[in-house]
Amino acid sequence: MNRFILAAHGRLGEAFLESAEMIAGKQDRETVFAVPFLPDDSLDCLTCRLRAIIEKYPQDQFYILCDLKGGSPFNASFLLSRKFSRVHVIAGLNLAMLLEVLLQRETIQGIEDITKIVENSKTLMYVI
């Protein structure tokens, strides 16, 4: 099974998930998780919270959607992806990407499908 973690600064991941639910309906919180990184949190604390979710489902693939490449949520996620081959990290989380992931999660077969979703979400950005 595919599971998704939204790892972002502050409560941004939670806000993205709530916003996505306004559009796509309630989500199963056992398959989609939002993990905040708050001002008093350490990188180790965040890594432990992410690891606890990953270790709870040892047979499943995890896709961690992070807000910024190089930020603490990304760095913690990247460390875990080096330890667990079933963990994949995607940076640049946005609402369009999240909606597409949620709507297609049952058919996602691997990182190639996630890459297509990322590419599609880029086409939804405009300057007018």
N, C-alpha and C positions, 0 to 999 in steps of 0.2 A: 504494500500500500504506500502511496505517496502522502507525506505529511509536509506541512509548510510552517515555517517560523518567520514572523516579521520581527526583525531585530533592528531597532533604530534608537536614535538619541531621544531622551525624554520619553514621552508617551506617544510619540508619532506613530509607531506601529499599531498601538491600540486605536488611535484616531483613524488611521487608514482602514483598519478592519471594521470599525463602526460605520464609516462612510460607505465602504463596499457593501455592508449588510443593508444599508438604506436602498441600494440599487439592486443587489442580487439576492436579497433575502438572508435570513439567519443562516449562519455557518456552523458546522459541527466543530465545536471547540476542542475536540479530540483529534482533529486533523489539521486545524489551523490555529496557531498559537501566536500571541503577540507578547514579546518579551521587552520590557522597557530598559533603558540604561539611564538611570537617574543621576543627578549631580554628586551624590554621596557614594555611588557605587564604584567599586574598583573593577578593573579588567578581570581579575580572578573571580570576583563575585558574579559578574555577567557570564563568564565562561562556565562556571558551576551551574548556573540556572539553565543555560542552553544544554549542557551535558546531561543534566537530569532528565530533560524532555527526551533527548536522543536515546539515552540508555533505557528509558521506559518502554521503547518500541524497538527491540533489537533486530527485527526482521525488515523494518521499513526503510524506504528511501526518504531522506530529508532534503528539502530545498529551503535554504535560509535566505530570505530576501532582506537585504540591508539598505539603509538609506544612502550611505556614502562609502566609496572605496577608500580605505585607509583610516576610517574612523574606528573608534573602539568596538562598536558592535560588529563591524566587518572583521577587525583583527581577531576578536574572540571566535567568531564563526570560522575564519580561515584556519586558526589553530585546530579547531575541531575537525575541519575537513581533512587535515593532514593525518589525524588520528583515526578517523572513520571514513572508509572509502565510500560509504553510502550517504555521505553528507556533501552537498553541493552548495556553493555560495554565489549569490547573484547580487551585485551592487547597483544602486540607482532606482530603488523602489519608487514607483509612482502609482497612482490610483488606476490608471488604464491598464498597466501591467498586472496589478493585483486582481482586477476584475477578470481579465482574460485567464489568469491562472486559476481562479476560483471556478469559473465557468467551464474550464477544460480539464480540471484536475483528474477526473475519472479516466480520461483518455491519454494523459501524459505518460509516455513510455520511457523517457530518459532526458538527459540534459540537452539533447538535440531539440526536443520539443520545447523546452524552456527557452533555448536560444532563439527559436522562431518567435515565441511570445515576446521576448525582449525586443527583437527586431521590429515586430508589428507595433509595439507600444511606442517606438521611436517615430513611427509614421503619423502618430496622433498629436504631435507637437507642432504648433503653428506660431508664427509671428505675423501679426496683422497690423 
